[in-house]
């Protein structure tokens, strides 16, 4: 499956591996095949998937995190 969307966002309140798992789960609720790469130090999350960027952002926010799109 190809990735139609590549999105990089800042998640300032992501600070542990549990946060990364919650964000990954939220993103994959929109697109089960989405890839999620998170860097805890920089608070950056890169998402590749077949969903609209707004849906990915809404899913992360719905999981209780603030998101700043870059």
DSSP file (Angstrom, degrees, kcal/mol; ACC not computed):
  #  RESIDUE AA STRUCTURE BP1 BP2  ACC     N-H-->O    O-->H-N    N-H-->O    O-->H-N    TCO  KAPPA ALPHA  PHI   PSI    X-CA   Y-CA   Z-CA
    1    1 A X              0   0    0      0, 0.0     2,-0.2     0, 0.0    49,-0.0   0.000 360.0 360.0 360.0 135.5    0.0    0.0    0.0
    2    2 A X        -     0   0    0      1,-0.0     2,-0.8    48,-0.0    46,-0.0  -0.550 360.0-119.2 -88.5 154.7    1.4    3.4   -0.9
    3    3 A X        +     0   0    0     -2,-0.2    47,-0.2     1,-0.2     3,-0.1  -0.838  28.2 178.0 -95.2 112.4    1.4    6.4    1.5
    4    4 A X        +     0   0    0     -2,-0.8     2,-0.5    45,-0.4    46,-0.2   0.773  69.4  48.1 -81.4 -27.6   -0.6    9.2    0.1
    5    5 A X  E     -A   49   0A   0     44,-2.9    44,-2.3    47,-0.1     2,-0.5  -0.951  56.2-177.6-120.1 129.9    0.0   11.5    3.0
    6    6 A X  E     +A   48   0A   0     -2,-0.5     2,-0.4    42,-0.2    42,-0.2  -0.989  18.5 177.3-122.1 121.5    3.2   12.3    4.8
    7    7 A X  E     -A   47   0A   0     40,-2.8    40,-3.3    -2,-0.5     2,-0.5  -0.972  17.8-164.4-129.0 134.2    2.6   14.5    7.8
    8    8 A X  E     +A   46   0A   0     -2,-0.4    62,-1.5    38,-0.2     2,-0.3  -0.984  19.9 170.5-119.6 127.0    5.0   15.9   10.3
    9    9 A X  E     -AB  45  69A   0     36,-2.7    36,-2.7    -2,-0.5     2,-0.5  -0.901  32.1-124.8-132.1 159.6    3.6   17.4   13.5
   10   10 A X  E     -AB  44  68A   0     58,-2.9    58,-2.7    -2,-0.3     2,-0.5  -0.918  18.3-171.6-103.9 128.3    4.8   18.6   16.9
   11   11 A X    >   -     0   0    0     32,-3.0     3,-2.0    -2,-0.5    56,-0.2  -0.816   2.7-174.3-120.6  87.7    3.2   17.0   19.9
   12   12 A X  T 3  S+     0   0    0     -2,-0.5    -1,-0.1     1,-0.3    55,-0.1   0.747  80.0  51.0 -59.2 -28.0    4.6   19.0   22.9
   13   13 A X  T 3  S+     0   0    0     53,-0.4     2,-0.7    30,-0.1    -1,-0.3   0.275  79.1 110.7 -97.9  13.4    3.0   16.9   25.6
   14   14 A X    <   +     0   0    0     -3,-2.0    -3,-0.1     1,-0.1     3,-0.1  -0.779  31.6 146.6 -83.5 117.4    4.4   13.5   24.2
   15   15 A X        +     0   0    0     -2,-0.7     2,-0.3     1,-0.1    -1,-0.1   0.370  50.1  33.1-139.0   8.2    7.0   12.5   26.8
   16   16 A X  S  > S-     0   0    0      1,-0.1     4,-1.8    24,-0.0     3,-0.3  -0.965  82.2 -96.6-156.0 172.5    7.2    8.7   27.1
   17   17 A X  H  > S+     0   0    0     -2,-0.3     4,-2.3     1,-0.2     5,-0.1   0.803 120.3  59.6 -66.2 -28.3    6.8    5.4   25.2
   18   18 A X  H  > S+     0   0    0      2,-0.2     4,-2.3     1,-0.2    -1,-0.2   0.883 104.0  51.3 -65.1 -37.2    3.2    5.1   26.4
   19   19 A X  H  > S+     0   0    0     -3,-0.3     4,-2.6     2,-0.2     5,-0.2   0.922 108.8  50.9 -62.8 -44.2    2.5    8.4   24.7
   20   20 A X  H  X S+     0   0    0     -4,-1.8     4,-2.8     1,-0.2    -2,-0.2   0.917 110.4  49.2 -61.1 -43.5    4.0    7.1   21.5
   21   21 A X  H  X S+     0   0    0     -4,-2.3     4,-2.5     2,-0.2    -1,-0.2   0.908 111.8  48.7 -62.7 -41.5    1.8    3.9   21.7
   22   22 A X  H  X S+     0   0    0     -4,-2.3     4,-2.2     2,-0.2    -2,-0.2   0.903 113.4  46.7 -65.5 -41.0   -1.3    6.0   22.3
   23   23 A X  H  X S+     0   0    0     -4,-2.6     4,-2.7     2,-0.2     5,-0.2   0.921 112.6  49.9 -66.9 -43.8   -0.5    8.3   19.4
   24   24 A X  H  X S+     0   0    0     -4,-2.8     4,-2.7    -5,-0.2    -2,-0.2   0.922 111.4  48.9 -60.5 -44.3    0.3    5.3   17.1
   25   25 A X  H  X S+     0   0    0     -4,-2.5     4,-0.8     2,-0.2    -1,-0.2   0.904 111.2  50.0 -61.9 -42.0   -3.0    3.7   18.1
   26   26 A X  H >X S+     0   0    0     -4,-2.2     4,-0.6     2,-0.2     3,-0.6   0.929 112.9  46.0 -63.1 -45.8   -5.0    6.9   17.4
   27   27 A X  H >X S+     0   0    0     -4,-2.7     4,-1.9     1,-0.2     3,-1.3   0.919 111.6  51.9 -63.2 -43.3   -3.4    7.3   14.0
   28   28 A X  H 3< S+     0   0    0     -4,-2.7    -1,-0.2     1,-0.3    -2,-0.2   0.604  96.4  67.8 -75.0  -9.2   -3.9    3.7   13.1
   29   29 A X  H << S+     0   0    0     -4,-0.8    -1,-0.3    -3,-0.6     3,-0.2   0.753 107.9  40.5 -73.7 -23.8   -7.6    4.0   14.0
   30   30 A X  H << S+     0   0    0     -3,-1.3     2,-0.4    -4,-0.6    -2,-0.2   0.871 139.1   9.2 -85.1 -44.5   -7.8    6.3   11.0
   31   31 A X    ><  -     0   0    0     -4,-1.9     3,-2.2     1,-0.1    -1,-0.3  -0.891  65.0-159.6-139.6 104.2   -5.6    4.1    8.8
   32   32 A X  T 3  S+     0   0    0     -2,-0.4    -4,-0.1     1,-0.3    -1,-0.1   0.709  94.8  50.2 -59.0 -20.1   -4.6    0.7   10.1
   33   33 A X  T 3  S+     0   0    0      2,-0.1    -1,-0.3    -5,-0.0    -5,-0.1   0.353  82.7 125.9 -99.6   5.1   -1.6    0.6    7.7
   34   34 A X    <   -     0   0    0     -3,-2.2     2,-0.4    -7,-0.1    15,-0.2  -0.283  54.7-135.0 -64.4 147.4   -0.2    4.1    8.7
   35   35 A X  E     -C   48   0A   0     13,-3.1    13,-2.2    -8,-0.1     2,-0.4  -0.853  17.8-165.9-102.9 143.1    3.4    4.3    9.8
   36   36 A X  E     -C   47   0A   0     -2,-0.4     2,-0.5    11,-0.2    11,-0.2  -0.989   8.0-176.9-132.4 123.4    4.2    6.5   12.8
   37   37 A X  E     -C   46   0A   0      9,-2.6     9,-3.0    -2,-0.4     2,-0.4  -0.983  11.7-172.3-120.4 121.0    7.8    7.6   13.7
   38   38 A X  E     -C   45   0A   0     -2,-0.5     2,-0.6     7,-0.2     7,-0.2  -0.921  16.3-161.5-118.8 138.8    8.1    9.5   16.9
   39   39 A X  E  >> -C   44   0A   0      5,-2.8     4,-1.8    -2,-0.4     5,-0.9  -0.943   4.0-166.6-116.8 106.6   11.1   11.3   18.4
   40   40 A X  T  45S+     0   0    0     -2,-0.6    -1,-0.1     1,-0.2   -26,-0.0   0.847  85.1  55.3 -63.6 -34.5   10.6   11.9   22.1
   41   41 A X  T  45S+     0   0    0      1,-0.2    -1,-0.2     2,-0.1    -2,-0.0   0.931 120.1  28.7 -66.3 -45.7   13.4   14.4   22.3
   42   42 A X  T  45S-     0   0    0      2,-0.1    -1,-0.2    -3,-0.0    -2,-0.2   0.590 100.6-129.8 -90.9 -10.9   12.2   16.7   19.6
   43   43 A X  T  <5 +     0   0    0     -4,-1.8   -32,-3.0     1,-0.3     2,-0.3   0.685  58.2 147.2  68.8  19.4    8.5   15.9   20.2
   44   44 A X  E   < -AC  10  39A   0     -5,-0.9    -5,-2.8   -34,-0.2     2,-0.4  -0.681  30.7-168.9 -89.7 138.8    8.2   15.3   16.4
   45   45 A X  E     -AC   9  38A   0    -36,-2.7   -36,-2.7    -2,-0.3     2,-0.5  -0.997   3.2-163.4-126.5 127.5    5.8   12.7   15.0
   46   46 A X  E     -AC   8  37A   0     -9,-3.0    -9,-2.6    -2,-0.4     2,-0.4  -0.948   9.3-168.3-112.0 128.8    6.0   11.8   11.3
   47   47 A X  E     -AC   7  36A   0    -40,-3.3   -40,-2.8    -2,-0.5     2,-0.4  -0.949   9.8-174.1-120.9 132.7    3.0    9.9    9.8
   48   48 A X  E     +AC   6  35A   0    -13,-2.2   -13,-3.1    -2,-0.4     2,-0.3  -0.996  34.6 108.4-122.9 128.1    2.7    8.2    6.5
   49   49 A X  E    S-A    5   0A   0    -44,-2.3   -44,-2.9    -2,-0.4   -45,-0.4  -0.988  72.5 -84.1-176.5-176.9   -0.6    6.8    5.5
   50   50 A X  S    S+     0   0    0     -2,-0.3     2,-0.3   -46,-0.2   -47,-0.1  -0.368  87.4  92.3-105.7  50.3   -3.7    6.9    3.3
   51   51 A X  S    S-     0   0    0     -2,-0.3     2,-0.2   -20,-0.1    -2,-0.2  -0.931  82.4 -89.2-138.4 163.0   -5.7    9.4    5.3
   52   52 A X    >>  -     0   0    0     -2,-0.3     4,-1.7     1,-0.1     3,-0.8  -0.500  34.8-125.4 -71.9 140.6   -6.3   13.1    5.3
   53   53 A X  H 3> S+     0   0    0      1,-0.3     4,-2.5     2,-0.2     5,-0.2   0.882 110.6  57.0 -53.2 -42.0   -3.9   15.1    7.5
   54   54 A X  H 3> S+     0   0    0      1,-0.2     4,-2.4     2,-0.2    -1,-0.3   0.840 104.1  52.2 -61.6 -33.8   -6.8   16.6    9.3
   55   55 A X  H <> S+     0   0    0     -3,-0.8     4,-2.1     2,-0.2    -1,-0.2   0.892 109.6  48.8 -70.2 -38.8   -8.1   13.2   10.3
   56   56 A X  H  X S+     0   0    0     -4,-1.7     4,-2.1     2,-0.2    -2,-0.2   0.929 113.1  47.4 -64.2 -44.5   -4.7   12.1   11.7
   57   57 A X  H  X S+     0   0    0     -4,-2.5     4,-2.6     1,-0.2     5,-0.2   0.921 111.6  50.5 -62.9 -44.0   -4.5   15.4   13.7
   58   58 A X  H  X S+     0   0    0     -4,-2.4     4,-2.4     1,-0.2    -1,-0.2   0.881 109.2  51.9 -62.2 -37.9   -8.0   15.0   15.0
   59   59 A X  H  X S+     0   0    0     -4,-2.1     4,-1.1     2,-0.2    -1,-0.2   0.908 110.2  47.8 -65.9 -41.7   -7.3   11.4   16.1
   60   60 A X  H  <>S+     0   0    0     -4,-2.1     5,-1.6     2,-0.2     3,-0.5   0.924 113.6  47.4 -65.1 -43.6   -4.2   12.5   18.0
   61   61 A X  H ><5S+     0   0    0     -4,-2.6     3,-1.9     1,-0.2    -2,-0.2   0.889 107.6  56.8 -63.1 -38.4   -6.1   15.3   19.7
   62   62 A X  H 3<5S+     0   0    0     -4,-2.4    -1,-0.2     1,-0.3    -2,-0.2   0.761  99.8  59.7 -64.1 -24.8   -8.9   12.9   20.5
   63   63 A X  T 3<5S-     0   0    0     -4,-1.1    -1,-0.3    -3,-0.5    -2,-0.2   0.435 129.3 -96.9 -83.4   0.7   -6.3   10.8   22.3
   64   64 A X  T < 5S+     0   0    0     -3,-1.9     2,-0.3     1,-0.3    -3,-0.2   0.628  83.6 122.5  99.8  15.1   -5.7   13.7   24.6
   65   65 A X      < -     0   0    0     -5,-1.6    -1,-0.3   -46,-0.0     2,-0.3  -0.828  58.3-125.4-111.4 148.8   -2.6   15.3   23.0
   66   66 A X        -     0   0    0     -2,-0.3     2,-0.4     2,-0.0   -53,-0.4  -0.675  29.5-160.0 -85.0 147.8   -2.0   18.8   21.7
   67   67 A X        -     0   0    0     -2,-0.3     2,-0.5   -56,-0.2   -56,-0.2  -0.992  16.3-168.0-134.4 136.3   -0.8   19.0   18.1
   68   68 A X  E     -B   10   0A   0    -58,-2.7   -58,-2.9    -2,-0.4     2,-0.2  -0.962  20.6-144.0-121.9 111.2    1.0   21.7   16.2
   69   69 A X  E      B    9   0A   0     -2,-0.5   -60,-0.2   -60,-0.2    -2,-0.0  -0.491 360.0 360.0 -72.9 143.1    1.1   21.0   12.4
   70   70 A X              0   0    0    -62,-1.5    -1,-0.1    -2,-0.2   -61,-0.1   0.403 360.0 360.0-104.9 360.0    4.3   22.1   10.7
